[in-house]
Amino acid sequence: KPVVVPNIYGIPETVHHGETGLLFPAKDVAKLAHHLVYLLQNPQERERLGHNAQQLTRKLFDVAQMVQQIEPIYQKLLNQKPS
């Protein structure tokens, strides 16, 4: 599903405006409402944003990929001699 979220903290790392969702300045209720109405009126855009978000989150948070990235770190630590 597409998301409409404030542009704060780490949210823009996974929600890319116009690609995986819509961002709005924190506390800007008018912009939030504008984005929500836009998505309600544009079903193809809703579908596109939701699909893109699903693909990105599957890529970023895939368990196998996360293990593959973390395993070399553990291996390096195990191979180090205690000081």
DSSP file (Angstrom, degrees, kcal/mol; ACC not computed):
  #  RESIDUE AA STRUCTURE BP1 BP2  ACC     N-H-->O    O-->H-N    N-H-->O    O-->H-N    TCO  KAPPA ALPHA  PHI   PSI    X-CA   Y-CA   Z-CA
    1    1 A K              0   0    0      0, 0.0     2,-0.1     0, 0.0    46,-0.1   0.000 360.0 360.0 360.0 145.0    0.0    0.0    0.0
    2    2 A P        -     0   0    0      0, 0.0     2,-0.3     0, 0.0    19,-0.2  -0.418 360.0-146.7 -72.3 153.6    1.2    3.5   -0.6
    3    3 A V        -     0   0    0     17,-0.4    19,-2.8    -2,-0.1     2,-0.5  -0.907  14.9-158.0-122.6 151.9    2.1    5.6    2.4
    4    4 A V  E     +a   22   0A   0     -2,-0.3    19,-0.2    17,-0.2    28,-0.0  -0.971  34.3 160.1-124.7 111.6    1.8    9.3    3.1
    5    5 A V  E     -a   23   0A   0     17,-2.3    19,-1.5    -2,-0.5     2,-0.1  -0.911  42.7 -93.5-136.2 156.3    4.2   10.1    6.0
    6    6 A P  E     -a   24   0A   0      0, 0.0     2,-1.9     0, 0.0     5,-0.1  -0.401  37.3-116.6 -70.3 149.3    6.0   13.1    7.5
    7    7 A N  S    S+     0   0    0     17,-2.5     2,-0.3     4,-0.1    19,-0.3  -0.535  73.2 119.8 -84.2  71.0    9.5   13.9    6.2
    8    8 A I    >   -     0   0    0     -2,-1.9     3,-1.8    17,-0.1    16,-0.0  -0.901  62.2 -13.2-135.8 162.4   11.2   13.3    9.6
    9    9 A Y  T 3  S-     0   0    0     -2,-0.3     4,-0.0     1,-0.3     0, 0.0  -0.130 121.4 -25.7  49.1-132.5   13.8   11.1   11.2
   10   10 A G  T >  S+     0   0    0      1,-0.2     3,-1.8     2,-0.1     4,-0.5   0.344 106.0 106.2 -93.9   6.7   14.8    8.1    9.1
   11   11 A I  G X> S+     0   0    0     -3,-1.8     4,-2.5     1,-0.3     3,-1.7   0.888  72.4  59.2 -56.6 -43.7   11.6    7.9    7.1
   12   12 A P  G 34 S+     0   0    0      0, 0.0    -1,-0.3     0, 0.0    -2,-0.1   0.650  90.8  73.2 -63.9 -10.9   13.1    9.3    3.9
   13   13 A E  G <4 S+     0   0    0     -3,-1.8    -2,-0.2     1,-0.1     3,-0.1   0.817 117.1  16.5 -68.9 -29.3   15.6    6.4    3.9
   14   14 A T  T <4 S+     0   0    0     -3,-1.7     2,-0.8    -4,-0.5    -1,-0.1   0.624 120.9  63.9-116.8 -21.7   12.8    4.0    2.9
   15   15 A V     <  -     0   0    0     -4,-2.5     2,-0.6     4,-0.0    -1,-0.2  -0.897  66.3-169.5-107.7 106.6   10.0    6.3    1.7
   16   16 A H    >>> -     0   0    0     -2,-0.8     3,-2.7    -3,-0.1     4,-2.5  -0.856  32.0-110.3 -99.1 119.2   11.3    8.1   -1.4
   17   17 A H  B 345S+b   21   0B   0     -2,-0.6     5,-0.2     1,-0.3    -1,-0.0  -0.204  99.0   3.2 -55.2 125.0    8.9   10.9   -2.4
   18   18 A G  T 345S+     0   0    0      3,-2.6    -1,-0.3     1,-0.1     4,-0.1   0.404 130.5  61.3  81.3  -2.8    7.1   10.1   -5.6
   19   19 A E  T <45S+     0   0    0     -3,-2.7    33,-0.2     2,-0.5    -2,-0.2   0.720 122.1   4.4-118.0 -50.7    8.7    6.7   -5.8
   20   20 A T  T  <5S-     0   0    0     -4,-2.5   -17,-0.4     1,-0.3     2,-0.3   0.346 130.2 -33.8-119.9   3.4    7.7    4.6   -2.8
   21   21 A G  B   <S-b   17   0B   0     -5,-1.0    -3,-2.6   -19,-0.2    -2,-0.5  -0.973  70.3 -78.1 167.7-170.2    5.3    7.0   -1.1
   22   22 A L  E     -a    4   0A   0    -19,-2.8   -17,-2.3    -2,-0.3     2,-0.3  -0.981  33.6-158.1-124.8 133.8    4.6   10.6   -0.5
   23   23 A L  E     -a    5   0A   0     -2,-0.4    -2,-0.0   -19,-0.2    -7,-0.0  -0.789   8.8-175.9-106.4 150.1    6.3   12.8    2.1
   24   24 A F  E     -a    6   0A   0    -19,-1.5   -17,-2.5    -2,-0.3     3,-0.1  -0.985  37.5 -91.0-140.5 152.3    5.1   16.0    3.6
   25   25 A P    >   -     0   0    0      0, 0.0     3,-2.2     0, 0.0     7,-0.2  -0.375  58.0 -92.3 -61.4 137.7    6.6   18.5    6.0
   26   26 A A  T 3  S+     0   0    0    -19,-0.3     3,-0.1     1,-0.3    -3,-0.0  -0.209 109.9  11.5 -52.5 137.9    5.9   17.6    9.7
   27   27 A K  T 3  S+     0   0    0      1,-0.2     2,-1.4    -3,-0.1    -1,-0.3   0.471  88.1 129.0  71.6   5.1    2.7   19.3   11.0
   28   28 A D    <>  +     0   0    0     -3,-2.2     4,-2.1     1,-0.2     3,-0.2  -0.656  28.2 172.2 -91.1  83.1    1.7   20.5    7.5
   29   29 A V  H  > S+     0   0    0     -2,-1.4     4,-2.6     1,-0.2    -1,-0.2   0.828  73.6  57.5 -63.4 -34.4   -1.9   19.2    7.6
   30   30 A A  H  > S+     0   0    0      2,-0.2     4,-2.3     1,-0.2    -1,-0.2   0.913 108.4  45.8 -64.1 -42.1   -2.8   20.9    4.3
   31   31 A K  H  > S+     0   0    0     -3,-0.2     4,-2.5     2,-0.2    -2,-0.2   0.889 111.6  52.6 -69.2 -38.8    0.0   19.0    2.5
   32   32 A L  H  X S+     0   0    0     -4,-2.1     4,-2.3     2,-0.2    -2,-0.2   0.951 111.6  46.1 -58.1 -49.9   -1.0   15.7    4.1
   33   33 A A  H  X S+     0   0    0     -4,-2.6     4,-2.6     1,-0.2     5,-0.2   0.899 110.5  53.9 -60.9 -41.8   -4.6   16.2    3.0
   34   34 A H  H  X S+     0   0    0     -4,-2.3     4,-2.4     1,-0.2    -1,-0.2   0.930 110.2  46.5 -58.5 -47.4   -3.5   17.2   -0.5
   35   35 A H  H  X S+     0   0    0     -4,-2.5     4,-2.3     2,-0.2    -1,-0.2   0.894 112.3  50.3 -63.8 -40.5   -1.5   13.9   -0.8
   36   36 A L  H  X S+     0   0    0     -4,-2.3     4,-2.2     2,-0.2    -2,-0.2   0.927 112.1  46.3 -64.9 -44.6   -4.3   11.8    0.5
   37   37 A V  H  X S+     0   0    0     -4,-2.6     4,-2.1     2,-0.2    -2,-0.2   0.912 110.3  55.0 -63.1 -41.9   -6.8   13.3   -1.9
   38   38 A Y  H  X S+     0   0    0     -4,-2.4     4,-0.8    -5,-0.2    -2,-0.2   0.926 109.9  45.6 -56.8 -46.6   -4.3   12.9   -4.7
   39   39 A L  H  < S+     0   0    0     -4,-2.3     3,-0.5     1,-0.2     7,-0.3   0.879 110.6  53.4 -67.2 -36.9   -4.0    9.2   -4.0
   40   40 A L  H  < S+     0   0    0     -4,-2.2    -1,-0.2     1,-0.2    -2,-0.2   0.860 113.7  43.2 -63.3 -34.3   -7.7    8.7   -3.7
   41   41 A Q  H  < S+     0   0    0     -4,-2.1    -1,-0.2     1,-0.2    -2,-0.2   0.552 112.6  54.7 -89.0  -8.4   -8.2   10.3   -7.1
   42   42 A N     X  +     0   0    0     -4,-0.8     4,-2.1    -3,-0.5     3,-0.4  -0.684  55.5 170.6-129.2  78.4   -5.3    8.5   -8.8
   43   43 A P  H  > S+     0   0    0      0, 0.0     4,-2.3     0, 0.0     5,-0.2   0.825  80.1  55.6 -60.7 -33.1   -5.7    4.7   -8.4
   44   44 A Q  H  > S+     0   0    0      2,-0.2     4,-2.4     1,-0.2     5,-0.1   0.890 108.5  48.1 -67.2 -37.1   -2.9    4.0  -10.9
   45   45 A E  H  > S+     0   0    0     -3,-0.4     4,-2.8     2,-0.2     5,-0.3   0.896 109.5  53.0 -68.7 -39.8   -0.5    6.1   -8.9
   46   46 A R  H  X S+     0   0    0     -4,-2.1     4,-2.5    -7,-0.3     5,-0.2   0.942 111.5  46.7 -56.4 -47.8   -1.6    4.4   -5.7
   47   47 A E  H  X S+     0   0    0     -4,-2.3     4,-2.5     2,-0.2    -2,-0.2   0.912 113.0  48.6 -62.5 -44.3   -0.8    1.0   -7.3
   48   48 A R  H  X S+     0   0    0     -4,-2.4     4,-2.7     2,-0.2     5,-0.2   0.938 113.5  45.4 -63.4 -48.5    2.6    2.2   -8.6
   49   49 A L  H  X S+     0   0    0     -4,-2.8     4,-2.4     1,-0.2    -1,-0.2   0.911 114.3  49.1 -62.7 -43.1    3.7    3.7   -5.3
   50   50 A G  H  X S+     0   0    0     -4,-2.5     4,-2.2    -5,-0.3    -1,-0.2   0.911 112.1  48.1 -63.2 -42.8    2.5    0.6   -3.4
   51   51 A H  H  X S+     0   0    0     -4,-2.5     4,-2.4    -5,-0.2    -2,-0.2   0.933 112.5  48.5 -63.2 -46.6    4.3   -1.8   -5.8
   52   52 A N  H  X S+     0   0    0     -4,-2.7     4,-2.4     1,-0.2    -2,-0.2   0.903 111.4  50.3 -60.7 -41.5    7.5    0.2   -5.6
   53   53 A A  H  X S+     0   0    0     -4,-2.4     4,-2.7     1,-0.2     5,-0.3   0.906 109.5  50.8 -64.2 -41.7    7.4    0.3   -1.8
   54   54 A Q  H  X S+     0   0    0     -4,-2.2     4,-2.2     1,-0.2    -2,-0.2   0.927 111.3  48.1 -62.0 -44.9    6.9   -3.5   -1.7
   55   55 A Q  H  X S+     0   0    0     -4,-2.4     4,-1.9     1,-0.2    -2,-0.2   0.922 113.5  47.4 -62.6 -44.2    9.8   -4.1   -4.0
   56   56 A L  H  X S+     0   0    0     -4,-2.4     4,-3.0     1,-0.2     5,-0.2   0.931 112.6  47.2 -65.3 -46.1   12.1   -1.8   -2.0
   57   57 A T  H  X S+     0   0    0     -4,-2.7     4,-2.4     1,-0.2    -1,-0.2   0.872 111.1  51.9 -67.2 -35.0   11.2   -3.2    1.4
   58   58 A R  H  < S+     0   0    0     -4,-2.2     4,-0.4    -5,-0.3    -1,-0.2   0.889 113.9  45.0 -64.5 -37.2   11.6   -6.7    0.2
   59   59 A K  H >< S+     0   0    0     -4,-1.9     3,-0.6    -5,-0.2    -2,-0.2   0.937 118.3  41.4 -70.6 -46.9   15.0   -5.8   -1.1
   60   60 A L  H 3< S+     0   0    0     -4,-3.0    -2,-0.2     1,-0.2    -3,-0.2   0.835 125.3  33.5 -71.4 -33.4   16.1   -3.9    2.0
   61   61 A F  T 3< S+     0   0    0     -4,-2.4     2,-0.3    -5,-0.2    -1,-0.2   0.114  76.7 138.8-116.3  21.4   14.7   -6.2    4.6
   62   62 A D    <>  -     0   0    0     -3,-0.6     4,-2.6    -4,-0.4     5,-0.2  -0.534  49.1-142.2 -66.7 125.9   15.1   -9.6    3.0
   63   63 A V  H  > S+     0   0    0     -2,-0.3     4,-2.6     1,-0.2     5,-0.2   0.908  98.7  50.5 -60.0 -45.5   16.3  -12.0    5.7
   64   64 A A  H  > S+     0   0    0      1,-0.2     4,-2.2     2,-0.2    -1,-0.2   0.905 112.9  46.5 -61.0 -41.4   18.7  -13.9    3.4
   65   65 A Q  H  > S+     0   0    0      2,-0.2     4,-1.8     1,-0.2    -1,-0.2   0.892 111.2  51.7 -69.1 -39.0   20.3  -10.7    2.2
   66   66 A M  H  X S+     0   0    0     -4,-2.6     4,-2.0     2,-0.2    -2,-0.2   0.917 111.0  47.6 -63.3 -42.8   20.6   -9.4    5.7
   67   67 A V  H  X S+     0   0    0     -4,-2.6     4,-2.9     1,-0.2    -2,-0.2   0.919 109.4  54.0 -62.8 -43.3   22.3  -12.5    6.9
   68   68 A Q  H  < S+     0   0    0     -4,-2.2    -1,-0.2     1,-0.2    -2,-0.2   0.840 112.2  44.7 -60.2 -34.2   24.6  -12.4    3.8
   69   69 A Q  H  < S+     0   0    0     -4,-1.8     4,-0.4     1,-0.1    -1,-0.2   0.831 118.3  41.8 -79.3 -33.2   25.6   -8.9    4.8
   70   70 A I  H >X S+     0   0    0     -4,-2.0     4,-1.9    -5,-0.2     3,-0.7   0.817  98.6  73.4 -84.9 -32.4   26.1   -9.5    8.5
   71   71 A E  H 3X S+     0   0    0     -4,-2.9     4,-2.6     1,-0.3     5,-0.2   0.877  93.6  52.3 -54.3 -45.7   27.9  -12.9    8.2
   72   72 A P  H 3> S+     0   0    0      0, 0.0     4,-2.4     0, 0.0    -1,-0.3   0.854 107.2  54.5 -61.7 -31.3   31.2  -11.5    7.0
   73   73 A I  H <> S+     0   0    0     -3,-0.7     4,-2.2    -4,-0.4    -2,-0.2   0.943 110.8  44.1 -65.5 -47.0   31.3   -9.1   10.0
   74   74 A Y  H  X S+     0   0    0     -4,-1.9     4,-2.6     1,-0.2    -1,-0.2   0.906 112.8  52.5 -62.8 -41.0   30.8  -11.9   12.4
   75   75 A Q  H  X S+     0   0    0     -4,-2.6     4,-1.7     1,-0.2    -2,-0.2   0.912 109.0  49.6 -62.1 -42.4   33.4  -14.0   10.6
   76   76 A K  H  X S+     0   0    0     -4,-2.4     4,-0.7     1,-0.2    -1,-0.2   0.911 112.0  48.5 -62.1 -43.1   35.9  -11.1   10.8
   77   77 A L  H >< S+     0   0    0     -4,-2.2     3,-0.6     1,-0.2    -2,-0.2   0.885 110.3  51.0 -66.0 -38.4   35.3  -10.7   14.5
   78   78 A L  H 3< S+     0   0    0     -4,-2.6    -1,-0.2     1,-0.2    -2,-0.2   0.822 108.9  52.0 -67.6 -30.4   35.7  -14.5   15.1
   79   79 A N  H 3< S+     0   0    0     -4,-1.7    -1,-0.2    -5,-0.2     2,-0.2   0.603  88.5 100.0 -82.9 -12.5   39.0  -14.5   13.2
   80   80 A Q  S << S-     0   0    0     -4,-0.7     3,-0.0    -3,-0.6    -3,-0.0  -0.519  75.8-123.1 -76.8 141.6   40.5  -11.6   15.3
   81   81 A K        -     0   0    0     -2,-0.2    -2,-0.1     1,-0.1    -1,-0.1  -0.634  32.8-104.4 -81.2 139.8   42.9  -12.5   18.0
   82   82 A P              0   0    0      0, 0.0    -1,-0.1     0, 0.0     0, 0.0  -0.338 360.0 360.0 -62.1 144.8   41.9  -11.2   21.5
   83   83 A S              0   0    0     -3,-0.0    -2,-0.0    -2,-0.0    -3,-0.0   0.449 360.0 360.0 -96.8 360.0   44.0   -8.2   22.6
